[in-house]
Amino acid sequence: MLKSTLKCLTVAALLAATSLSAAAADYTLRATANSNENDEDYDGLVVFKNYVEAASNGAIEVELFIGTQLCSNGAECLQGVADGNIDIYISTSGGASGIFPYVQVLDLPYLMADDRVAEHVLQGDFTRVMRDMALEDSGNTIRLMTIGNTGGWRNFANTQRRIAEPADMEGLKIRTVVADLPQELVKALGASPTPIPWPELFTSFQTGVVEGSKNGITDIMSMKFPDAGLQYVTLDGHAYMGALWWMNNETFLSMPEDLRRVVVDGFYNLQQATFASPKRKSIQAYEEFVAGGGDLYVPTPEQKAAFKEAATPVYDWFQQNVGRGGEIFGALTEAVAEAEREVGSDRQADLN
């Protein structure tokens, strides 16, 4: 009887504490991701929520809305952020390009060589430059908080043959989104860009409407594309799959400095989580692809250099055709050069 009474009292105390904690929150942040709980975006949000709520001692509560509960696409969601109906939203570069076209700089091919370089770039001043541009272009309503990762690296995959060098791309029908930049890249490499909605891609592989795509391995395996005939993946790593995390600027600035610091540190932890999550998830995905008979090819340094050389016309196209393209391209290439120097120096120090 005593144990039962104590148990009831303990449960009641916990419930009361939870209630008091919820009631004590001075700020409630509504965060959304148009994905699911198996996605890196969700991993990042869980880390963010737990850190911010604990570090703020309950002064900030974070509500998560996964899927399309609050909004269904990039334009709608970013408008929600600008209006203050949504506090935090994560988009791909494609999802934000309708409002901020220059974010497509993250899709330019072969600029960042590996994870160490990419992570160095995205933790530095390049992201702050893009933040200032977005604030200016949104009338100080939409603030870029950080750039993480959502799916690793984009690689070329197809149903027909191994792609070891640019000439192997000749004539292949490659699925792209309805955006100019990825189509320009595919054309530069000698293939035919074919815009296809994502939900139709599996059937399009089966029927031959398209013969290839440019995706990360976790997307390829989660969508079961090998069952539709996708059997060749080339790890050319032409684009780092950046995830842009946006926040309503007024909400952020309305907080006292100590809580803004908690939010900033929360986004740092979120970023680190999204850097790590694709690396872990890709291990099993690659194993499953190969076990199912898939051909996984890693280009030699010379072959990768040939891919980059073939794709260079895209850089000029971007700077000439995308608003503020030259400005953001210069910021990215400068940041990449600095990252390569520092990462190279660190590597050399560890080799000696």
C-alpha positions as CSV (number, residue, x, y, z in Angstrom):
1,M,0.0,0.0,0.0
2,L,2.8,2.4,1.0
3,K,4.7,1.5,-2.2
4,S,1.6,2.2,-4.3
5,T,1.0,5.5,-2.6
6,L,4.6,6.6,-3.0
7,K,4.5,5.6,-6.7
8,C,1.3,7.6,-7.2
9,L,2.9,10.6,-5.4
10,T,6.0,10.3,-7.6
11,V,4.0,10.2,-10.8
12,A,1.9,13.2,-9.6
13,A,5.1,15.1,-8.8
14,L,6.6,14.4,-12.2
15,L,3.4,15.5,-14.0
16,A,3.2,18.6,-11.9
17,A,6.9,19.4,-12.7
18,T,6.2,18.9,-16.4
19,S,3.2,21.1,-16.2
20,L,5.1,23.8,-14.4
21,S,8.0,23.5,-16.9
22,A,5.6,24.0,-19.8
23,A,3.9,26.9,-18.1
24,A,7.2,28.5,-17.4
25,A,8.3,28.7,-21.0
26,D,8.7,32.3,-22.1
27,Y,9.1,31.4,-25.7
28,T,7.6,28.7,-27.9
29,L,9.3,27.9,-31.2
30,R,7.3,26.1,-33.9
31,A,9.8,24.2,-36.0
32,T,8.8,22.2,-39.1
33,A,10.5,19.9,-41.7
34,N,8.7,18.6,-44.8
35,S,10.2,15.1,-44.2
36,N,9.8,12.2,-41.9
37,E,11.3,10.7,-38.7
38,N,13.9,8.7,-40.7
39,D,15.4,11.8,-42.2
40,E,18.6,13.7,-41.1
41,D,16.4,16.8,-40.7
42,Y,14.4,15.1,-37.9
43,D,17.7,14.0,-36.2
44,G,18.8,17.6,-36.2
45,L,15.6,18.9,-34.8
46,V,15.5,16.4,-32.0
47,V,19.1,17.5,-31.0
48,F,18.1,21.1,-31.3
49,K,14.9,20.7,-29.2
50,N,16.6,18.8,-26.4
51,Y,19.6,21.2,-26.2
52,V,17.6,24.4,-26.3
53,E,15.0,23.3,-23.8
54,A,17.6,22.1,-21.3
55,A,20.1,24.9,-21.8
56,S,17.4,27.6,-21.4
57,N,16.2,25.9,-18.2
58,G,12.7,25.6,-19.7
59,A,12.5,29.2,-20.8
60,I,12.3,28.0,-24.5
61,E,9.9,25.3,-25.6
62,V,10.4,23.8,-29.1
63,E,7.4,22.2,-30.8
64,L,8.2,19.9,-33.8
65,F,5.9,19.5,-36.8
66,I,7.2,16.8,-39.1
67,G,5.7,16.5,-42.6
68,T,3.3,19.0,-44.1
69,Q,1.2,19.9,-41.0
70,L,2.2,23.6,-41.2
71,C,3.1,24.1,-44.9
72,S,3.8,21.9,-47.9
73,N,6.6,23.4,-50.0
74,G,9.5,25.8,-49.8
75,A,7.7,28.9,-51.0
76,E,4.8,28.4,-48.7
77,C,7.0,27.5,-45.7
78,L,9.3,30.4,-46.1
79,Q,6.4,32.7,-46.4
80,G,5.2,31.3,-43.1
81,V,8.6,32.1,-41.6
82,A,8.4,35.6,-43.0
83,D,4.9,36.1,-41.6
84,G,5.9,34.7,-38.2
85,N,3.5,31.7,-38.4
86,I,6.5,29.4,-38.5
87,D,9.5,30.1,-36.4
88,I,12.0,27.5,-37.8
89,Y,12.0,25.8,-41.2
90,I,14.6,23.6,-43.1
91,S,14.8,23.7,-46.8
92,T,17.0,22.3,-49.6
93,S,18.6,24.8,-51.9
94,G,16.0,24.0,-54.5
95,G,13.2,24.6,-52.0
96,A,14.5,28.1,-51.2
97,S,15.7,29.1,-54.7
98,G,12.4,30.6,-55.7
99,I,12.9,33.3,-53.1
100,F,16.6,33.3,-52.7
101,P,18.0,32.1,-56.1
102,Y,21.6,32.4,-55.1
103,V,21.3,29.6,-52.6
104,Q,21.7,27.3,-55.6
105,V,25.4,28.0,-55.3
106,L,25.4,25.0,-53.0
107,D,24.4,22.9,-56.1
108,L,27.4,24.0,-58.2
109,P,29.4,20.9,-59.0
110,Y,32.8,19.8,-57.7
111,L,33.6,22.9,-55.7
112,M,33.9,21.2,-52.3
113,A,36.1,18.1,-52.4
114,D,35.1,16.2,-49.3
115,D,33.3,16.4,-45.9
116,R,36.1,18.1,-44.1
117,V,36.2,20.9,-46.6
118,A,32.5,21.3,-46.8
119,E,32.0,21.3,-43.1
120,H,34.8,23.9,-42.7
121,V,33.1,26.1,-45.2
122,L,29.6,25.9,-43.8
123,Q,30.8,26.7,-40.2
124,G,32.5,29.8,-41.3
125,D,31.9,33.3,-42.8
126,F,30.3,32.0,-46.0
127,T,27.1,31.1,-44.2
128,R,27.1,34.6,-42.6
129,V,27.4,36.2,-46.0
130,M,24.4,34.2,-47.2
131,R,22.6,35.2,-44.0
132,D,23.1,38.9,-44.7
133,M,21.9,38.5,-48.3
134,A,18.8,36.7,-47.2
135,L,18.0,39.2,-44.5
136,E,18.4,42.0,-47.0
137,D,16.3,40.4,-49.7
138,S,13.5,39.4,-47.2
139,G,13.2,42.8,-45.6
140,N,14.8,41.5,-42.4
141,T,12.2,38.8,-41.9
142,I,14.0,35.5,-42.7
143,R,17.2,34.7,-41.0
144,L,19.5,31.9,-42.1
145,M,20.7,30.2,-38.9
146,T,23.0,27.5,-40.2
147,I,23.6,25.1,-43.1
148,G,23.8,21.4,-42.3
149,N,23.4,18.3,-44.5
150,T,20.5,16.3,-45.7
151,G,21.5,13.1,-47.4
152,G,25.3,13.2,-47.9
153,W,26.6,13.9,-51.4
154,R,24.8,13.8,-54.8
155,N,26.3,11.2,-57.1
156,F,25.3,10.1,-60.6
157,A,23.4,6.8,-60.7
158,N,21.9,5.0,-63.7
159,T,20.3,1.9,-65.1
160,Q,22.6,1.4,-68.2
161,R,26.3,1.3,-67.5
162,R,29.2,2.3,-65.3
163,I,30.1,6.0,-65.5
164,A,33.8,6.4,-65.0
165,E,34.4,9.6,-67.0
166,P,32.3,12.4,-68.6
167,A,32.2,10.6,-72.0
168,D,30.2,7.8,-70.3
169,M,27.4,10.3,-69.7
170,E,26.8,10.9,-73.4
171,G,23.2,10.5,-74.3
172,L,21.9,9.3,-71.0
173,K,18.5,10.6,-69.9
174,I,19.1,12.0,-66.4
175,R,16.3,13.0,-64.1
176,T,16.5,16.5,-62.7
177,V,14.2,18.9,-60.9
178,V,12.5,21.7,-62.7
179,A,15.3,24.1,-62.3
180,D,17.9,25.6,-64.7
181,L,21.1,24.9,-62.8
182,P,20.9,21.0,-62.6
183,Q,19.8,20.9,-66.2
184,E,22.8,23.0,-67.2
185,L,25.1,20.6,-65.4
186,V,23.6,17.5,-67.1
187,K,23.9,19.2,-70.5
188,A,27.5,20.2,-69.9
189,L,28.4,16.6,-69.2
190,G,26.8,15.4,-72.5
191,A,23.6,13.9,-71.1
192,S,19.9,14.8,-71.5
193,P,18.2,16.5,-68.6
194,T,14.7,15.2,-68.0
195,P,12.6,16.9,-65.3
196,I,10.5,14.3,-63.5
197,P,8.5,14.7,-60.2
198,W,10.1,12.7,-57.4
199,P,7.0,10.5,-56.8
200,E,7.1,9.4,-60.5
201,L,10.8,8.5,-60.6
202,F,10.6,4.8,-59.7
203,T,8.1,4.1,-62.5
204,S,10.2,6.3,-64.9
205,F,13.2,4.1,-64.3
206,Q,11.1,1.0,-65.0
207,T,9.7,2.3,-68.2
208,G,12.9,4.0,-69.5
209,V,11.5,7.5,-69.4
210,V,14.7,8.3,-67.6
211,E,17.9,6.2,-67.2
212,G,19.7,8.0,-64.4
213,S,19.5,10.5,-61.6
214,K,21.7,12.5,-59.3
215,N,20.9,11.5,-55.7
216,G,22.5,10.5,-52.4
217,I,22.7,6.7,-51.6
218,T,20.2,6.9,-48.7
219,D,17.6,8.3,-51.0
220,I,18.3,5.7,-53.6
221,M,17.9,2.8,-51.2
222,S,15.0,4.2,-49.2
223,M,13.0,4.6,-52.5
224,K,14.1,1.1,-53.6
225,F,15.4,2.4,-57.0
226,P,17.5,-0.7,-57.5
227,D,14.3,-2.7,-57.8
228,A,13.4,-0.4,-60.8
229,G,16.7,-1.2,-62.5
230,L,19.1,1.4,-61.0
231,Q,22.3,-0.7,-60.7
232,Y,25.2,1.8,-61.3
233,V,26.4,4.4,-58.9
234,T,29.5,6.6,-59.4
235,L,30.8,8.3,-56.3
236,D,31.7,11.5,-58.1
237,G,30.4,13.6,-55.2
238,H,29.4,16.5,-57.5
239,A,27.3,18.4,-54.9
240,Y,27.1,18.5,-51.1
241,M,23.4,18.2,-50.1
242,G,23.1,21.3,-48.0
243,A,20.2,21.9,-45.7
244,L,19.4,25.5,-45.0
245,W,17.9,26.2,-41.6
246,W,15.8,29.4,-41.5
247,M,14.2,31.3,-38.6
248,N,11.9,34.2,-38.2
249,N,14.2,37.1,-37.5
250,E,11.8,39.0,-35.3
251,T,11.3,36.0,-33.1
252,F,15.1,35.5,-32.8
253,L,15.8,39.2,-32.0
254,S,13.0,39.4,-29.5
255,M,14.8,37.1,-27.1
256,P,17.3,38.4,-24.6
257,E,21.0,37.9,-25.5
258,D,21.5,34.9,-23.2
259,L,18.6,33.0,-24.8
260,R,19.7,34.0,-28.3
261,R,23.1,32.4,-27.4
262,V,21.2,29.2,-26.4
263,V,19.4,29.2,-29.8
264,V,22.7,29.8,-31.7
265,D,24.4,27.0,-29.8
266,G,21.4,24.8,-30.4
267,F,21.8,25.3,-34.2
268,Y,25.5,24.5,-33.9
269,N,24.6,21.2,-32.3
270,L,21.9,20.6,-34.9
271,Q,24.4,21.2,-37.6
272,Q,26.9,18.7,-36.1
273,A,24.1,16.1,-35.9
274,T,23.2,16.6,-39.5
275,F,26.8,16.4,-40.5
276,A,27.2,13.0,-38.8
277,S,23.8,11.4,-39.5
278,P,24.2,10.8,-43.3
279,K,27.7,9.3,-42.8
280,R,26.2,6.7,-40.4
281,K,23.2,6.0,-42.5
282,S,25.1,5.7,-45.8
283,I,27.2,2.8,-44.5
284,Q,24.3,0.4,-44.5
285,A,22.8,1.9,-47.6
286,Y,26.0,1.2,-49.6
287,E,26.3,-2.3,-48.2
288,E,22.7,-3.1,-49.2
289,F,23.3,-1.6,-52.7
290,V,26.4,-3.8,-53.4
291,A,24.8,-6.9,-51.8
292,G,21.9,-6.5,-54.2
293,G,24.3,-6.7,-57.2
294,G,24.8,-2.9,-57.6
295,D,28.0,-1.6,-59.2
296,L,29.7,1.1,-57.0
297,Y,32.5,3.0,-58.7
298,V,34.9,5.5,-57.2
299,P,36.5,7.7,-59.9
300,T,40.3,8.2,-59.8
301,P,41.6,11.7,-59.0
302,E,42.3,12.2,-62.8
303,Q,38.7,11.1,-63.7
304,K,37.2,13.4,-61.1
305,A,39.3,16.3,-62.4
306,A,37.9,15.5,-65.9
307,F,34.4,15.7,-64.5
308,K,35.1,19.1,-62.9
309,E,36.7,20.4,-66.2
310,A,33.7,19.3,-68.2
311,A,31.3,21.1,-65.7
312,T,33.1,24.4,-65.6
313,P,30.7,26.2,-68.1
314,V,28.1,25.9,-65.3
315,Y,30.1,28.3,-63.1
316,D,29.9,31.0,-65.8
317,W,26.2,30.3,-66.4
318,F,25.4,30.7,-62.7
319,Q,27.2,34.0,-62.3
320,Q,25.6,35.4,-65.5
321,N,22.0,34.2,-65.0
322,V,21.3,34.0,-61.3
323,G,20.6,37.1,-59.3
324,R,23.6,38.0,-57.1
325,G,25.2,34.9,-58.4
326,G,28.6,36.5,-58.9
327,E,28.6,37.8,-55.3
328,I,27.8,34.5,-53.7
329,F,30.1,32.5,-56.0
330,G,33.0,34.7,-55.0
331,A,32.2,34.1,-51.3
332,L,32.0,30.4,-51.8
333,T,35.2,30.0,-53.8
334,E,37.1,32.2,-51.3
335,A,35.8,30.1,-48.4
336,V,36.7,26.8,-50.2
337,A,40.2,28.0,-50.9
338,E,40.6,28.9,-47.2
339,A,39.2,25.6,-46.1
340,E,41.5,23.7,-48.4
341,R,44.5,25.5,-47.0
342,E,43.5,24.9,-43.4
343,V,42.4,21.3,-43.8
344,G,45.5,20.6,-45.9
345,S,47.7,22.0,-43.2
346,D,46.0,20.0,-40.5
347,R,46.3,16.8,-42.5
348,Q,50.0,17.4,-43.1
349,A,50.6,18.1,-39.4
350,D,49.0,14.8,-38.6
351,L,51.1,12.9,-41.2
352,N,54.4,14.1,-39.8
